[in-house]
Amino acid sequence: MNLCVGGGRDLESGLISPAASVASSSAAAMSQNPTAEPSPSPSPSSTASAPALVLSNSGKRIDQAGRKKYVKQVTGRHNDTELHLAAQRGDLAAVKQILDDIDSQMVGTPRGAEFDAEVAEIRASVVNEVNELGDTALYTAADKGYLDIVKELLKYSNKETISKKNRGGYDPLHTAANQGHHAIVQVLLDHDPGLSRTIGPSNSTPLTSAATRGHTAVVNELLSKDCSLLEISRSNGKNPLHLAARQGHVDIVDALLKKDSQLARRTDKKGQTALHMAVKGQSTGVVKLLLEADAAIVMLPDKFGNTALHVATRKKRAEIVKELLLLPDTNVNALTRDHKTALDIAEELPPSEEATDIKACLAQYGAVRANELNQPRDELRKTNSGSSTVKESTMLPTSVTVVAVLFATVAFAAIFTVPAVIILDGTAVMVKSPPFKIFFIFNAIALFTSLAVVVVQITLVRGETKAEKKVVEVINKLMWLASVCTSVAFMAS
């Protein structure tokens, strides 16, 4: 049996097979697409003159006798096959002809089950063939948005063909999602729903790509098939909400938050939330949606201590700065790790109308420079409330206070439990001994030092509201009173 499909080069024999229909087929292709290169098309008339004609680039021999083999045909700049070129120009008729003519050009095999099996095997191999870029004809059609061709090729595609990735790391579904071809995404997902979890370069998914490009219909389609895609982030830690917020895609941000409002609190590897990304852009609508989902994220800092207000100020987003300052949770004087307030950042900006507006807006809400704040630096960092940075900054003072209280308690109790005290004539024998003197001196140092530490730690805590300040004043007076009473009691004992 011989297989005849067109003219081409036999990779194994190095011979060029003749093709009687090359000229007529090339002319037809040129009439459909003047920019396309002339290329031979399958033709039944060539069966008599072509001993072995073109089907694929593989050069694969099916049997050892050489009755049937695939030979290579180079027709495009990327080593495309005829099927690739037909898919590129959206020529459904040519695609059908290439696939349908395979059985008519099979010679030497009687019709029947064996014949049908061989035809199916050859068609699958032709559809699965890749060019130099690693693209299949199905990938090409999905990328270009040719729905009818995608449907036609799926009839002859196996799981390997549908999920095969090109050299760039993308498969047909991923490129269709990236290009916003909703109908093709639907068809591919209906064919195999598991395709939605395909992973591309930098751990990207079809959902992250569609969210970045602003393809709302594709995003909704993917989420309808698998909501767990929201949990997959890119290699830099950015999830679909980060990417959509940065580009200002309001509809997509809204759709993602409706699926999971907790996405607003997720951070990337730099500690940035979706709000950090949104304030870098121009969309106040996205900022409002994020704050409606969780207003507390306005004070979440990234790894450098930047809140959304710091980032918006640095990016000169005047409207967004005004929106952030409207929130009661916003601390206008929060500090970054390099000890800067939003006003410090604004004053470093080059002169511009936006910079002037931002400085005026910040001043209206009581913004000051970092060096004008009458608080220790560690305490100022506590203004980033509700974050991991806040927890770290408050953990140390609290621990020190607890330890100081324990030292004071032990030191005070020790004076009443001195071991081996012998009383003679009303006088303690150990009072004049060197060990007791050492105990007295060091116990006194421990007591008064620990009390001083406790008082200093509590005194440095400053309240933000009037009620808190009153409580702090009362606590300070009580601590000093406790210190005096403890000292008097110790001396009296």
C-alpha positions in Angstrom: 0.0 0.0 0.0 1.2 3.5 -0.8 0.1 6.8 0.7 -0.2 9.9 -1.6 -1.1 13.4 -0.5 1.0 16.0 -2.3 4.5 16.9 -3.3 7.4 17.0 -0.9 10.9 15.8 0.2 11.3 12.3 1.5 13.5 12.7 4.6 14.6 9.1 4.6 15.5 8.8 0.9 16.4 12.5 0.2 14.2 12.5 -3.0 11.6 15.0 -4.1 8.3 13.3 -5.0 6.5 14.7 -8.1 3.1 16.4 -7.7 0.9 17.0 -10.7 -1.5 19.3 -8.9 1.0 21.7 -7.2 0.4 24.6 -9.6 -3.4 24.5 -9.5 -3.5 24.2 -5.7 -1.0 27.0 -5.2 -3.0 29.3 -7.4 -6.1 28.6 -5.4 -4.3 29.3 -2.1 -3.0 32.6 -3.5 -6.4 33.7 -4.5 -7.7 33.2 -1.0 -4.8 34.9 0.7 -2.4 36.9 -1.5 0.1 37.2 1.4 0.4 33.4 1.9 3.2 31.5 0.3 2.3 29.2 -2.6 2.0 25.7 -1.3 0.8 22.4 -2.7 -2.6 21.0 -1.4 -3.7 17.4 -1.2 -5.2 16.3 -4.5 -6.6 12.9 -5.6 -5.1 13.5 -9.1 -1.6 13.2 -7.7 -2.1 9.6 -6.6 -0.7 8.1 -9.9 2.5 10.2 -9.9 3.5 10.4 -6.3 4.8 7.3 -4.7 5.1 8.9 -1.2 3.6 12.3 -0.5 3.4 14.8 2.4 1.6 14.2 5.7 3.8 15.4 8.5 7.2 16.6 9.6 8.0 13.5 11.7 9.6 11.3 9.0 8.2 8.3 11.0 8.1 4.9 9.3 4.9 3.0 10.2 6.1 -0.5 9.2 9.5 -2.1 8.5 8.6 -2.9 4.9 8.3 0.7 3.9 4.9 0.4 2.4 3.7 3.5 4.1 5.7 6.4 5.6 5.4 10.1 6.5 7.5 12.5 4.5 8.3 16.1 5.3 7.0 19.2 3.5 8.4 22.6 4.3 5.9 25.2 3.3 6.3 28.1 5.8 9.0 30.1 7.6 8.4 28.0 10.8 8.5 24.7 9.0 4.7 24.6 8.8 2.7 21.8 7.3 -0.2 22.4 4.9 -2.6 21.9 7.9 -0.8 24.7 9.8 -1.1 27.1 7.0 -4.8 26.4 6.4 -5.4 26.9 10.2 -3.4 30.2 10.1 -5.5 31.7 7.4 -8.8 30.3 8.8 -9.5 28.2 5.7 -11.9 25.6 7.0 -12.5 24.2 3.5 -8.8 23.5 3.1 -8.6 21.9 6.6 -11.4 19.6 5.7 -9.9 18.7 2.4 -6.6 17.8 3.9 -8.2 15.5 6.4 -10.8 14.1 4.2 -8.5 13.3 1.2 -6.4 11.0 3.3 -8.7 8.1 2.8 -9.2 8.7 -0.9 -5.4 8.7 -1.4 -4.8 5.4 0.4 -4.1 2.7 -2.1 -3.3 -0.9 -1.7 -5.5 -1.5 1.3 -9.0 -2.9 0.9 -11.9 -1.0 2.5 -12.8 -2.2 5.9 -11.8 -2.1 9.6 -8.1 -2.1 8.8 -8.5 0.7 6.3 -10.5 2.8 8.8 -7.9 2.2 11.6 -5.0 3.3 9.3 -6.8 6.4 8.2 -7.7 7.4 11.8 -4.1 6.8 12.8 -2.7 9.0 10.0 -5.2 11.8 10.6 -4.3 11.8 14.3 -0.6 12.0 13.4 -1.2 14.9 11.0 -3.3 16.9 13.5 -0.7 16.2 16.2 2.2 17.4 14.1 4.1 20.5 15.3 6.1 23.2 13.5 9.5 24.6 14.6 7.7 26.7 17.4 6.1 23.6 18.8 2.6 24.7 17.6 0.0 22.2 16.5 -2.6 23.2 14.0 -5.1 23.2 16.9 -3.0 25.6 18.8 -2.7 27.9 15.8 -6.5 27.9 15.3 -7.1 28.5 19.0 -4.6 31.4 19.0 -6.1 33.0 15.9 -9.7 32.5 17.1 -11.0 30.3 14.4 -13.8 28.4 16.2 -15.0 26.2 13.3 -11.5 25.0 12.6 -10.9 24.2 16.3 -14.2 22.1 16.3 -13.1 20.3 13.1 -9.6 19.5 14.5 -11.0 18.3 17.8 -12.7 15.5 15.9 -9.3 14.0 15.2 -7.4 15.1 18.3 -6.5 12.9 21.2 -5.7 14.1 24.8 -2.0 14.6 23.9 -2.9 16.9 21.0 -5.3 19.0 23.1 -2.9 19.4 26.0 0.4 19.7 24.1 2.4 22.8 24.9 4.5 24.7 22.5 8.1 25.8 23.1 6.7 28.9 24.9 4.9 26.6 27.4 1.4 27.3 26.3 -1.3 24.9 25.2 -4.4 25.7 23.0 -6.7 26.5 26.0 -4.1 28.8 27.6 -3.6 30.8 24.4 -7.3 31.0 23.7 -7.9 32.4 27.3 -5.0 34.8 26.9 -6.4 36.1 23.6 -10.0 36.3 24.9 -11.5 33.8 22.6 -14.5 32.9 24.9 -16.2 30.5 22.5 -13.1 28.5 21.9 -12.4 28.3 25.7 -16.0 27.0 26.1 -15.5 24.3 23.4 -12.1 23.1 24.8 -13.4 23.0 28.4 -16.5 21.1 27.3 -14.1 18.6 25.6 -11.9 18.3 28.7 -12.7 20.4 31.9 -9.3 19.4 33.3 -7.6 21.7 30.9 -8.5 24.7 33.1 -5.7 23.7 35.5 -2.9 23.7 32.9 0.2 25.5 34.1 2.2 27.8 31.8 5.4 29.9 32.2 6.0 31.4 35.7 3.2 29.2 37.1 0.6 31.1 35.1 -2.8 29.6 34.5 -5.5 30.4 31.9 -7.3 32.3 34.7 -4.3 34.5 35.6 -3.7 35.3 31.9 -7.3 36.1 31.2 -7.6 38.3 34.4 -4.4 40.2 33.3 -5.7 40.9 29.8 -9.2 41.9 31.0 -11.2 39.1 29.4 -14.2 39.1 31.7 -16.2 36.4 29.9 -13.3 34.0 29.9 -12.7 34.6 33.6 -16.3 33.8 34.4 -16.2 30.8 32.2 -13.1 29.4 33.9 -14.5 30.1 37.4 -17.8 28.4 36.6 -15.8 25.2 35.8 -13.4 25.4 38.7 -13.3 28.0 41.5 -10.2 26.4 43.0 -8.2 28.2 40.3 -8.3 31.3 42.6 -5.9 29.5 44.8 -3.2 29.2 42.2 -0.7 32.1 42.1 2.1 32.9 39.8 5.6 32.2 40.8 5.9 35.8 42.2 3.0 35.1 44.5 0.5 37.3 42.6 -3.0 35.8 42.3 -5.6 36.7 39.7 -6.9 39.5 41.9 -3.5 41.1 42.1 -3.1 41.1 38.3 -6.6 42.3 37.5 -6.4 45.1 40.1 -3.1 46.3 38.7 -4.6 46.7 35.3 -7.7 48.4 36.5 -10.2 45.7 35.3 -13.2 46.6 37.5 -15.6 43.9 36.3 -13.0 41.1 36.8 -12.1 42.4 40.3 -15.8 42.4 41.1 -16.2 38.9 39.8 -13.2 37.6 41.8 -14.2 39.2 45.0 -17.7 37.8 44.7 -16.2 34.3 44.5 -13.9 34.9 47.5 -13.7 38.2 49.4 -10.7 37.0 51.4 -8.6 37.3 48.2 -8.3 41.0 49.2 -6.0 40.0 52.1 -3.8 37.7 50.2 -0.2 38.9 49.7 2.5 38.2 47.1 6.1 37.5 47.9 6.7 41.2 48.5 3.9 41.4 51.0 1.7 43.4 48.6 -2.1 43.0 48.7 -4.3 43.6 45.7 -4.9 47.2 47.1 -1.2 47.9 46.8 -1.4 46.9 43.1 -4.6 48.8 42.5 -3.2 52.1 43.8 -0.3 51.9 41.4 -2.9 52.1 38.6 -5.5 54.7 37.7 -8.8 53.1 38.6 -10.5 54.5 41.7 -13.3 52.0 41.0 -11.0 49.1 41.7 -9.8 50.7 44.9 -13.4 51.2 46.1 -14.3 47.6 45.4 -11.3 46.3 47.4 -12.1 48.6 50.3 -15.7 47.7 50.3 -14.6 44.0 50.6 -12.3 44.7 53.5 -11.6 48.3 54.7 -8.9 47.1 57.1 -6.5 46.3 54.3 -5.9 50.0 53.9 -3.3 49.8 56.7 -1.7 46.5 55.7 2.0 47.1 54.9 4.2 45.3 52.5 7.7 44.0 53.4 9.0 47.5 53.2 6.4 49.0 55.5 4.5 50.7 52.7 0.8 51.0 53.1 -1.5 51.7 50.2 -1.3 55.4 51.1 2.5 55.4 50.8 2.4 53.7 47.4 -0.4 55.9 46.0 1.6 59.0 47.1 4.8 57.8 45.5 2.9 57.0 42.3 1.3 60.5 42.4 -2.3 59.1 42.3 -4.0 62.2 43.8 -7.6 60.9 43.4 -6.7 57.6 45.0 -4.9 59.3 47.9 -8.1 61.3 48.6 -10.2 58.1 48.5 -7.9 56.4 51.0 -7.9 59.4 53.4 -11.7 59.2 53.6 -11.5 56.0 55.5 -11.4 56.3 59.3 -8.9 53.3 59.5 -6.3 55.2 57.5 -3.4 56.5 59.6 -2.0 59.4 57.7 1.2 59.4 59.6 2.1 55.7 59.4 5.8 55.1 58.9 7.6 52.9 56.4 10.6 50.8 57.4 12.9 53.6 56.3 11.1 56.0 58.7 9.0 58.1 56.3 5.5 59.3 56.4 3.3 59.9 53.3 4.1 63.6 53.6 7.9 62.9 53.6 7.3 60.9 50.4 5.2 63.6 48.8 7.8 66.3 49.5 10.4 64.2 47.7 8.3 64.1 44.5 9.4 66.3 41.5 7.3 69.5 41.3 4.0 68.9 39.6 0.3 69.6 39.9 -0.4 66.1 41.3 2.3 66.4 43.9 0.9 69.8 45.1 -2.6 68.3 45.3 -1.4 65.4 47.3 0.6 67.5 49.8 -2.4 69.8 50.3 -4.7 66.8 50.8 -2.3 65.1 53.3 -1.9 68.4 55.3 -5.7 68.7 55.5 -5.9 65.3 57.2 -3.1 66.2 59.7 -0.1 64.7 58.0 3.3 65.6 59.4 6.9 64.7 58.7 8.5 61.8 60.5 10.9 64.0 62.5 7.9 66.0 63.8 6.3 63.0 65.5 7.0 62.9 69.2 7.2 59.2 69.5 10.1 56.6 69.5 10.7 55.0 66.1 9.7 51.6 67.3 6.4 52.9 68.7 5.7 54.8 65.5 5.9 51.6 63.5 2.9 50.4 65.6 0.7 52.8 63.5 0.6 50.0 60.9 -2.1 48.3 63.0 -3.6 45.0 62.1 -0.5 43.7 60.3 2.3 41.2 60.9 4.6 44.2 61.3 2.5 45.5 64.1 2.6 42.2 65.9 6.4 42.1 65.6 6.9 45.6 66.9 4.7 45.1 69.9 5.9 41.7 70.8 9.2 42.7 72.2 8.0 45.5 74.7 5.3 43.2 76.0 7.7 40.4 76.6 10.2 42.7 78.4 7.4 44.0 80.6 6.3 40.5 81.6 9.9 39.5 82.5 10.4 42.7 84.5 7.3 42.1 86.5 8.5 38.5 87.3 11.9 39.8 88.4 10.3 42.4 90.7 8.0 39.7 92.2 10.8 37.3 92.9 13.1 40.0 94.3 10.4 41.3 96.6 9.4 37.8 97.8 13.0 36.8 98.4 13.5 39.2 101.3 10.9 37.3 103.3 12.2 33.8 102.6 15.9 34.1 103.4 17.2 30.6 104.1 18.8 29.5 107.4 18.1 32.7 109.3 18.8 32.2 113.0 17.5 34.7 115.6 19.5 35.2 118.8 18.4 37.9 121.3 16.2 39.4 118.7 19.0 39.9 116.2 19.4 37.9 112.9 22.8 36.2 113.0 23.1 36.4 109.2 22.7 40.2 109.0 26.4 40.8 109.5 27.6 38.0 107.4 29.1 38.7 103.9 26.7 36.4 102.1 23.7 38.2 103.4 25.1 41.6 102.5 25.7 40.4 98.9 22.1 39.1 98.8 20.8 42.4 100.1 22.7 44.6 97.6 22.0 42.4 94.5 18.4 41.8 95.5 17.8 45.6 95.8 19.4 46.2 92.4 17.2 43.6 90.8 14.1 44.9 92.5 14.5 48.6 91.6 15.8 47.9 88.1 12.9 45.7 87.2 10.4 48.2 88.6 12.0 50.9 86.6 11.8 48.8 83.4 8.1 48.1 84.0 7.4 51.8 84.6 9.3 52.9 81.5 7.7 50.4 79.3 4.2 51.5 80.3 5.0 55.2 80.3 6.2 55.1 76.7 2.8 53.7 75.5 0.8 56.5 74.1 -2.9 56.3 73.3 -4.2 57.5 70.0 -7.6 58.6 71.3 -8.5 60.8 74.2 -10.0 57.9 76.2 -6.8 55.9 75.7 -4.6 58.8 76.8 -6.7 59.2 80.1 -6.2 55.4 80.8 -2.5 55.7 80.2 -2.2 58.6 82.6 -4.1 56.7 85.3 -1.9 53.6 84.7 1.3 55.7 85.0 0.2 57.1 88.4 -0.7 53.7 89.7 2.6 52.2 88.6 4.6 54.9 90.3 2.5 54.4 93.4 3.1 50.7 93.3 6.8 51.3 92.9 7.0 53.6 95.9 5.0 51.2 98.0 7.1 48.2 97.1 10.3 50.1 97.9 9.0 51.2 101.3 7.8 47.7 102.1 11.2 46.2 101.1 13.1 48.7 103.3 10.7 48.1 106.2 11.1 44.4 106.0 
